[in-house]
Amino acid sequence: MRTLRGPRVAGGRILAGSRERKLPVARRIFVWAFLARAVVGIMAYLLTVYTSVPFLEDALWYEEEGYSVAQEWLSGRWGALDTVPHGVQMAKPVIATIAVLYYITGGIRALPLLLVAYGAITAIIPVYVYWIGTELGAPERAAKGAGWLIALSPAFVLFSGSLHKEGLILLSLSVAVYHALRLQSRWRPRSFITLVLSLLVLFALRYYIAIVVCGAVALGLVAVRRANRRGVSMRITMPMLMRQGAIVAAFVGLMGTVGFQESADRPLEESPQGLLVQVDEYRRGLAVYGQSGYLPEADASTPQGAAEFAPVGLVYFLAAPFPWQTGSLRQNLVIPETVFWVLLYPLVGVGVARSFRVNRPGTVMLMAATGGMCIVYALMSGNIGIAYRMRTQVWLLWAPFAAWGWEAWRERRRRGSEGRLAGRRSRPVATRTS
């Protein structure tokens, strides 16, 4: 009878046969993800330009700035990125990416081609989600399901395929988590360097989430993961503990060397107000001035107020817009997808339970990262548009658990059907006697 098991591993490494199967699967996921992002990106551009539906408001501004920077570079002036307005410093990596693409083309301005190129970059995100699933020890079908879910889910297709900042955020997040999972089993210099670089890019894009993820990664690296060829956890030895301690020390030391802590403290020191006051003012601004704002009267500027508001804010962050919250066209379009993901939440719980038994350190790391994100965004999100956009970061890391839970449910249902069928076959057949 077939059972739900993770991939066969040796010392944390996927065995050769599994590695050979992963490559064509990753290639198919990438191709379909790229096609979806290219088509949707161009359609969103056409709708923005020729209709009154503004799908690419921010993206068009990024494109304009990126083109200007590329023109400056082509003229030999390399300091153009320093002129980006201070209020949009976290958009600088997106502007730089667009500028690099325009610089490579010699300044030829063709926005549809730029959308296709950006879609090709972000199409690797679902591939990394598939790899994250395999590193967690999920069954192959569950890992593939997670990759396909991120490849074709509308929120990921739109935000990662139309020059939005979320594309690079999701890419940096998925790369960081994947390589952190790999470092839990053994030392890999390439994974260590890639992890640090991806966290630095994430910090430049959205520093407060980078702080949360950095803490979760440090927690995850402290843990030791070792499995035998059948995926069963083995006894932890002193050399393994020393190895993980060295990895954590190197990680913390390098992040301190590049100024991560000082950069994280600076935004909080620029204002004499407390952190909660700043966060609450930001949320109220979104709630009051956003077209789909919610709970503008709530007060989360004190520890007690934040504790009382957090559960309500979390419900709105993870589930809004609710089916009865109809409004603008864009808001109505996201209701079906939101309902779909809400229905997946119970499966996420099942998948977390399965993953915890197979790969406890990796599961703890992912739940610490997503738990921190949920708390931050529950207090910061003030309108439906922001909540819908930001929770893609949580959905990204919950996708392997959701797919794992779905496979567990299917397996349980199949076993139930087989049991009922076997019961019917074992019943004695009544015979008539004359």
HUUR-V142976 format. One record per residue. N is the residue number from 1. PHI is phi in degrees with one decimal (NA if undefined). PSI is psi in whole degrees, 0 to 359 (* if undefined). Layout:
N PHI PSI
N PHI PSI
This chain:
1 NA 135
2 -72.2 137
3 -123.3 158
4 -80.1 112
5 -137.7 157
6 -76.7 178
7 -70.0 151
8 -68.6 129
9 -129.5 155
10 -134.3 109
11 62.9 31
12 88.1 358
13 -104.6 136
14 -65.6 134
15 -67.9 163
16 -58.1 316
17 -61.4 319
18 -66.4 322
19 -62.5 321
20 -67.1 326
21 -73.4 330
22 -69.3 326
23 -64.4 309
24 -65.1 327
25 -64.3 313
26 -60.7 322
27 -65.6 318
28 -65.7 318
29 -61.3 317
30 -63.0 315
31 -61.8 313
32 -69.5 324
33 -64.3 319
34 -64.2 314
35 -61.3 317
36 -62.7 317
37 -70.4 322
38 -65.6 314
39 -66.7 311
40 -66.0 321
41 -60.4 315
42 -68.9 321
43 -63.2 318
44 -63.0 322
45 -63.7 314
46 -64.5 320
47 -66.4 323
48 -68.2 320
49 -79.0 321
50 -107.4 358
51 -131.8 183
52 -96.1 15
53 -97.3 105
54 -85.7 78
55 -74.4 332
56 -120.8 40
57 -58.5 304
58 -66.2 321
59 -62.1 321
60 -66.3 326
61 -68.8 319
62 -59.3 319
63 -63.9 318
64 -62.4 313
65 -65.9 318
66 -63.4 321
67 -65.1 319
68 -63.9 319
69 -64.6 318
70 -62.1 320
71 -62.8 320
72 -64.4 318
73 -63.0 318
74 -64.7 337
75 -90.0 1
76 91.4 5
77 -100.3 106
78 -93.6 0
79 -99.2 21
80 -66.2 330
81 -65.4 337
82 -70.5 345
83 -88.9 0
84 -62.7 134
85 -54.1 144
86 -61.5 326
87 -69.0 347
88 -124.0 35
89 -61.3 328
90 -72.3 352
91 -91.2 357
92 -59.2 319
93 -60.7 324
94 -67.2 315
95 -61.9 319
96 -64.9 320
97 -62.2 315
98 -64.4 319
99 -63.0 319
100 -62.2 316
101 -63.4 319
102 -70.2 326
103 -65.5 320
104 -62.4 323
105 -83.2 4
106 75.8 23
107 86.4 10
108 -71.7 120
109 -95.7 103
110 -136.5 93
111 -59.1 318
112 -57.4 319
113 -66.7 325
114 -64.3 319
115 -62.4 319
116 -64.2 317
117 -64.5 319
118 -66.0 322
119 -63.7 325
120 -66.4 325
121 -69.7 314
122 -82.3 349
123 -68.1 348
124 -76.7 345
125 -58.4 307
126 -62.6 334
127 -65.9 317
128 -65.0 325
129 -64.4 320
130 -60.7 316
131 -66.9 324
132 -60.6 318
133 -59.7 317
134 -68.3 323
135 -67.6 328
136 -69.1 340
137 96.5 16
138 -67.9 152
139 -57.5 154
140 -56.5 318
141 -64.1 323
142 -69.2 318
143 -62.3 317
144 -65.0 319
145 -59.9 321
146 -63.9 317
147 -62.5 316
148 -66.7 326
149 -61.4 315
150 -75.0 330
151 -66.5 325
152 -116.9 354
153 -66.4 130
154 -54.8 320
155 -60.3 317
156 -71.7 323
157 -63.8 316
158 -71.5 307
159 -74.0 335
160 -98.7 359
161 -119.8 9
162 -137.2 42
163 65.1 14
164 -74.1 153
165 -62.0 332
166 -59.6 332
167 -58.3 311
168 -72.8 329
169 -63.6 311
170 -64.1 323
171 -65.8 312
172 -62.2 320
173 -65.5 314
174 -66.6 320
175 -64.8 317
176 -62.8 315
177 -67.0 318
178 -60.5 313
179 -73.7 332
180 -65.5 320
181 -62.5 321
182 -66.4 325
183 -73.3 346
184 -71.3 337
185 -97.2 327
186 -167.3 165
187 -73.8 127
188 -134.4 106
189 -56.4 319
190 -64.4 318
191 -65.9 323
192 -63.3 313
193 -64.7 317
194 -63.7 321
195 -59.6 311
196 -63.6 315
197 -63.0 318
198 -66.4 324
199 -68.4 325
200 -67.3 320
201 -64.8 317
202 -62.2 322
203 -63.7 319
204 -66.3 332
205 -86.8 318
206 -156.5 90
207 -62.3 323
208 -68.8 328
209 -74.1 326
210 -62.0 323
211 -64.0 316
212 -61.4 312
213 -66.7 322
214 -60.9 317
215 -63.8 319
216 -65.7 321
217 -65.5 316
218 -60.3 318
219 -63.0 318
220 -67.7 325
221 -72.8 336
222 -64.2 324
223 -70.8 155
224 -114.7 133
225 -124.4 127
226 -146.7 134
227 -135.4 153
228 -86.7 190
229 -66.8 341
230 -98.4 8
231 82.3 9
232 -88.4 135
233 -63.2 142
234 -111.7 170
235 -65.2 138
236 -81.4 131
237 -109.5 164
238 -60.9 317
239 -58.5 324
240 -65.9 318
241 -64.4 320
242 -66.2 322
243 -62.2 312
244 -66.7 324
245 -62.7 320
246 -66.3 321
247 -63.5 316
248 -63.7 316
249 -61.6 318
250 -65.4 320
251 -64.2 310
252 -63.9 319
253 -64.1 317
254 -68.4 319
255 -63.1 325
256 -70.5 325
257 -63.4 321
258 -83.5 5
259 81.1 27
260 -64.8 315
261 -66.4 315
262 -62.3 321
263 -67.1 327
264 -70.8 326
265 -76.9 333
266 -61.3 314
267 -60.7 332
268 -80.3 335
269 -87.8 347
270 -72.5 341
271 -119.1 136
272 -71.1 347
273 -76.2 159
274 -71.9 164
275 -60.8 315
276 -63.9 325
277 -65.0 316
278 -61.5 314
279 -63.4 318
280 -67.9 322
281 -64.0 319
282 -62.3 314
283 -64.0 318
284 -63.7 322
285 -60.7 318
286 -64.4 321
287 -71.0 323
288 -81.6 316
289 -96.0 348
290 -78.4 148
291 -68.1 336
292 -119.9 37
293 -66.5 154
294 -140.8 151
295 51.9 50
296 -69.1 339
297 -84.9 351
298 -68.0 148
299 -122.0 111
300 -120.7 31
301 -87.3 355
302 -122.5 160
303 -56.5 318
304 -67.2 317
305 -63.9 321
306 -65.7 320
307 -65.6 323
308 -74.4 325
309 -81.0 332
310 -54.3 313
311 -60.9 318
312 -67.1 315
313 -61.0 325
314 -66.6 319
315 -61.1 315
316 -64.8 319
317 -63.0 319
318 -87.9 342
319 -129.7 349
320 -81.0 145
321 -78.9 139
322 -73.2 158
323 -54.7 333
324 -89.7 358
325 -92.3 68
326 -82.0 150
327 -163.8 242
328 -70.5 169
329 -60.2 315
330 -63.4 322
331 -66.8 319
332 -67.0 328
333 -66.8 332
334 -91.2 353
335 -61.7 311
336 -59.4 318
337 -66.7 321
338 -62.4 316
339 -60.8 319
340 -59.2 314
341 -69.7 324
342 -60.8 322
343 -67.6 338
344 -80.3 343
345 -57.6 317
346 -60.0 324
347 -67.4 328
348 -59.1 316
349 -60.7 318
350 -63.7 317
351 -64.6 323
352 -62.6 317
353 -61.7 316
354 -64.3 315
355 -66.1 325
356 -62.4 326
357 -75.3 330
358 -90.3 317
359 -142.2 80
360 -62.2 313
361 -60.8 317
362 -65.6 321
363 -65.1 317
364 -60.6 318
365 -63.1 313
366 -66.2 321
367 -71.0 327
368 -66.2 318
369 -65.4 311
370 -71.0 327
371 -63.6 317
372 -62.7 318
373 -60.7 317
374 -61.4 319
375 -65.4 313
376 -61.4 311
377 -74.7 334
378 -62.3 325
379 -86.7 338
380 -99.4 329
381 -74.6 132
382 -125.2 353
383 -144.7 164
384 -64.1 321
385 -61.0 315
386 -66.1 316
387 -60.8 316
388 -63.0 320
389 -72.7 315
390 -71.9 327
391 -73.3 353
392 -60.4 331
393 -67.3 325
394 -75.6 315
395 -58.1 324
396 -55.0 315
397 -88.1 348
398 -89.5 345
399 -57.6 315
400 -60.3 322
401 -68.3 319
402 -62.3 315
403 -66.9 324
404 -65.9 317
405 -62.6 321
406 -63.0 317
407 -66.3 323
408 -65.1 320
409 -64.9 318
410 -63.4 319
411 -65.7 318
412 -64.7 319
413 -66.0 321
414 -65.8 319
415 -65.1 323
416 -62.8 319
417 -64.8 318
418 -64.9 322
419 -66.0 318
420 -65.8 321
421 -65.3 318
422 -65.0 324
423 -64.7 319
424 -66.2 324
425 -71.2 331
426 -85.3 353
427 -68.5 138
428 -69.3 143
429 -86.9 123
430 -70.4 136
431 -118.1 144
432 -85.3 139
433 -110.7 142
434 -83.1 *
